[in-house]
């Protein structure tokens, strides 16, 4: 059986891991959003300046 301080440390580590995973999910979503806006910007720039898409 785990001691109370060991259980607290494990719980703390699990909470930290969960927070990092949530932040990583946001980072990944933002990377997708950036790619989407880069594509839109490219299309708009090409339309304005007459470049190829």
Helices and strands as residue ranges (DSSP letters): H 4-49
